[in-house]
């Protein structure tokens, strides 16, 4: 049996301890979520306006770009939840609201959870 040696000058790692730099990584991921959400929201506006005024010529161009943005956004929020930086409520809210609204509305709560869980 191998004995665990005490690490000099460092507290012992627990099962829930995060390595150094995790808080910065979580905040960087949240920044990317906001950037993608804002761009995706800007792309969503002409699509919604086009549906309201019955002008569908923009949909074949902007629709796939918005869809890709939504998938990237969903991946980013799911990645943070899988790493334990925030709860699975964030990907669920992002999915149910169609992307940008949920991601932007849940951002502050996810940020608080990330700061609490990674410090």
Secondary structure, DSSP 4 states (H G I P E B T S, - for coil): -PPPPPPTTSPPP-TTPPPTTHHHHHHHHHHHHHHHHHHHHHHHHHHHHHHHTT--TTHHHHHHHHHHHHHHHHHHHHHHHHTTSS-THHHHHHHHTTSHHHHHHSHHHHHHHHHHHH-
